[in-house]
């Protein structure tokens, strides 16, 4: 059975040790490396090519959002899970925009870390209940735009629904282009058109739209 290879990135050694113990309690899961800052996380991810990178946001040199963006660009098949103490809607939105597949709080580490890793490996989003609330609240701030779009009976096409699904699942433009057999620039054009058409302004809002309309399953 192929081992699940995980990289941990957090500037606190004690937190890395706790996460390592939780993760390696699962048979077949192995922490193949650790990083204490964002720059090191990107370098080790490129070298080790793990299945999952677990990243804190508040790290020196590069923060977790910058590291996530670089890891996703370099390794589209690697799943990135944010594990942090930050609960602000700005942080959640920034992480999702950077390509993170999940966002859980350190206070939920022992209860939800295993499930979060399993979810992102299966291609799902993993958001803790608190973070899901933050995503919803952020989406509701754009209520007028959504009502305007839906009031005019504006609906995405079948192709746009496919792209919405892939984006909500955390795939980057390059992955979507490969899945659909189209160019990256065509994906970018579809993405821009979708956001404008539906009155959305962030990936967090797009995720909530996808959940609300049954395009992707709600995180459990």
C-alpha positions as CSV (number, residue, x, y, z in Angstrom):
1,X,0.0,0.0,0.0
2,X,1.4,3.4,-1.0
3,X,2.3,5.6,1.9
4,X,0.7,9.0,2.2
5,X,3.6,11.5,2.3
6,X,3.2,14.7,4.3
7,X,5.3,17.8,4.8
8,X,4.7,20.0,8.0
9,X,5.5,23.7,7.9
10,X,5.2,25.6,11.2
11,X,7.7,27.9,13.0
12,X,6.9,26.3,16.4
13,X,8.7,23.0,16.9
14,X,6.2,21.9,19.6
15,X,3.3,22.4,17.2
16,X,5.1,20.3,14.5
17,X,5.7,17.6,17.0
18,X,2.1,17.5,18.1
19,X,0.9,17.4,14.5
20,X,3.4,14.7,13.6
21,X,2.2,12.5,16.4
22,X,-1.4,12.8,15.3
23,X,-0.6,12.2,11.6
24,X,1.7,9.2,12.1
25,X,-0.8,7.5,14.3
26,X,-2.5,6.6,11.0
27,X,-1.2,3.5,9.4
28,X,0.4,4.3,6.0
29,X,0.9,8.0,6.7
30,X,4.4,9.4,7.0
31,X,5.7,12.9,7.7
32,X,8.6,13.1,5.3
33,X,9.8,16.5,6.2
34,X,9.4,19.6,8.4
35,X,9.9,23.3,7.7
36,X,10.2,26.2,10.1
37,X,9.5,29.1,7.6
38,X,7.7,29.7,4.4
39,X,10.8,29.7,2.2
40,X,12.0,26.4,3.6
41,X,8.5,25.0,3.1
42,X,8.5,25.8,-0.6
43,X,12.0,24.4,-1.1
44,X,11.3,21.2,0.7
45,X,8.0,20.7,-1.1
46,X,9.7,21.0,-4.4
47,X,12.4,18.5,-3.3
48,X,10.2,16.0,-1.5
49,X,7.1,16.3,-3.7
50,X,4.7,15.3,-0.8
51,X,1.1,14.4,-1.3
52,X,0.0,16.9,1.3
53,X,1.6,20.0,2.8
54,X,0.3,21.3,6.1
55,X,1.1,25.0,6.4
56,X,0.8,27.6,9.2
57,X,0.0,31.1,8.1
58,X,2.1,33.2,10.5
59,X,5.6,32.0,9.5
60,X,8.8,34.1,9.0
61,X,10.5,34.9,5.7
62,X,7.4,34.0,3.7
63,X,3.9,33.6,5.3
64,X,1.8,30.5,4.7
65,X,-0.3,32.2,2.0
66,X,2.7,33.1,-0.1
67,X,4.1,29.6,0.4
68,X,0.8,28.0,-0.5
69,X,0.7,30.0,-3.8
70,X,4.2,28.9,-4.7
71,X,3.7,25.3,-3.8
72,X,0.5,25.1,-5.8
73,X,2.1,26.7,-8.8
74,X,5.1,24.3,-8.7
75,X,3.2,21.2,-7.7
76,X,-0.4,21.2,-8.9
77,X,-1.0,17.7,-7.7
78,X,0.0,18.4,-4.1
79,X,-2.8,19.3,-1.7
80,X,-2.2,22.2,0.7
81,X,-4.0,22.3,4.1
82,X,-3.8,25.4,6.3
83,X,-3.4,24.7,10.0
84,X,-3.5,28.0,11.9
85,X,-4.8,30.1,14.8
86,X,-6.0,32.9,12.6
87,X,-9.8,33.1,12.2
88,X,-10.2,36.4,10.2
89,X,-12.2,36.3,7.0
90,X,-9.3,38.1,5.2
91,X,-6.9,35.3,6.1
92,X,-9.4,32.6,5.1
93,X,-10.1,34.3,1.8
94,X,-6.4,34.9,1.1
95,X,-5.6,31.2,1.7
96,X,-8.3,30.0,-0.5
97,X,-7.4,32.4,-3.3
98,X,-3.8,31.1,-3.0
99,X,-5.0,27.6,-3.7
100,X,-5.4,26.0,-0.3
101,X,-7.7,23.0,-0.3
102,X,-8.5,23.2,3.4
103,X,-8.4,25.6,6.4
104,X,-8.6,24.3,10.0
105,X,-7.8,25.9,13.3
106,X,-5.0,24.7,15.6
107,X,-7.7,24.5,18.4
108,X,-9.2,21.7,16.3
109,X,-5.9,19.9,15.7
110,X,-6.5,16.6,17.5
111,X,-10.2,16.3,16.6
112,X,-10.2,17.3,12.9
113,X,-6.7,17.1,11.5
114,X,-7.0,13.4,10.4
115,X,-10.4,14.0,8.7
116,X,-9.1,17.2,7.0
117,X,-6.2,15.4,5.4
118,X,-8.4,12.5,4.3
119,X,-10.9,15.1,2.8
120,X,-8.2,17.0,0.8
121,X,-6.7,13.7,-0.5
122,X,-10.1,12.7,-1.8
123,X,-10.4,16.0,-3.6
124,X,-12.8,17.7,-1.2
125,X,-12.6,21.0,0.5
126,X,-12.0,20.8,4.3
127,X,-13.2,23.7,6.4
128,X,-13.9,23.5,10.1
129,X,-17.4,24.6,11.2
130,X,-15.9,27.9,12.4
131,X,-14.2,28.5,9.1
132,X,-17.3,27.6,7.2
133,X,-19.1,30.3,9.1
134,X,-16.5,32.8,8.1
135,X,-16.8,31.8,4.4
136,X,-20.6,32.2,4.6
137,X,-20.3,35.6,6.3
138,X,-17.9,36.8,3.6
139,X,-20.2,35.6,0.9
140,X,-23.2,37.4,2.5
141,X,-21.3,40.7,2.2
142,X,-21.8,40.3,-1.5
143,X,-25.5,39.6,-1.2
144,X,-26.6,42.5,-3.4
145,X,-24.4,41.3,-6.2
146,X,-25.8,37.8,-5.9
147,X,-29.4,39.0,-5.8
148,X,-28.8,41.1,-8.9
149,X,-27.3,38.2,-10.8
150,X,-30.0,35.7,-9.8
151,X,-32.8,38.3,-10.2
152,X,-31.9,38.5,-13.9
153,X,-32.1,34.7,-14.2
154,X,-28.3,34.6,-14.9
155,X,-27.1,31.1,-14.8
156,X,-23.8,29.5,-15.6
157,X,-23.5,27.3,-18.7
158,X,-22.6,23.6,-18.4
159,X,-19.0,24.4,-19.2
160,X,-18.9,27.1,-16.6
161,X,-20.4,24.8,-14.0
162,X,-17.6,22.3,-14.7
163,X,-15.1,25.1,-14.1
164,X,-16.9,26.3,-11.0
165,X,-16.7,22.7,-9.6
166,X,-13.0,22.4,-10.3
167,X,-12.2,25.8,-8.8
168,X,-14.3,25.0,-5.7
169,X,-12.4,21.8,-5.2
170,X,-9.1,23.7,-5.2
171,X,-7.8,22.9,-8.7
172,X,-5.5,25.5,-10.3
173,X,-6.0,26.8,-13.8
174,X,-3.3,24.4,-15.2
175,X,-5.1,21.3,-13.7
176,X,-8.5,22.5,-15.0
177,X,-7.1,23.0,-18.5
178,X,-5.7,19.4,-18.5
179,X,-8.9,17.9,-17.2
180,X,-11.0,19.7,-19.9
181,X,-8.5,19.6,-22.7
182,X,-8.5,23.3,-23.2
183,X,-5.8,26.0,-22.9
184,X,-4.9,27.7,-19.6
185,X,-5.8,31.1,-21.2
186,X,-9.3,29.7,-22.0
187,X,-9.7,28.6,-18.4
188,X,-8.7,32.1,-17.2
189,X,-11.2,33.7,-19.6
190,X,-14.0,31.4,-18.3
191,X,-13.0,32.1,-14.7
192,X,-13.1,35.9,-15.2
193,X,-16.4,35.6,-17.0
194,X,-17.9,33.5,-14.3
195,X,-16.9,35.9,-11.5
196,X,-18.3,38.9,-13.4
197,X,-21.5,37.1,-14.5
198,X,-22.4,35.9,-11.0
199,X,-21.2,39.0,-9.2
200,X,-18.5,37.2,-7.2
201,X,-15.3,38.7,-6.1
202,X,-13.3,35.9,-4.5
203,X,-12.8,32.1,-4.4
204,X,-14.5,32.1,-1.0
205,X,-17.6,33.5,-2.6
206,X,-17.4,31.1,-5.5
207,X,-17.1,28.2,-3.0
208,X,-20.3,29.3,-1.2
209,X,-22.1,29.7,-4.6
210,X,-21.1,26.1,-5.5
211,X,-22.2,24.8,-2.1
212,X,-25.5,26.7,-2.2
213,X,-26.4,25.5,-5.7
214,X,-25.3,21.9,-5.2
215,X,-22.4,22.1,-7.6
216,X,-20.1,20.6,-4.9
217,X,-21.0,18.7,-1.7
218,X,-21.1,20.5,1.6
219,X,-18.1,19.7,3.9
220,X,-19.1,17.4,6.7
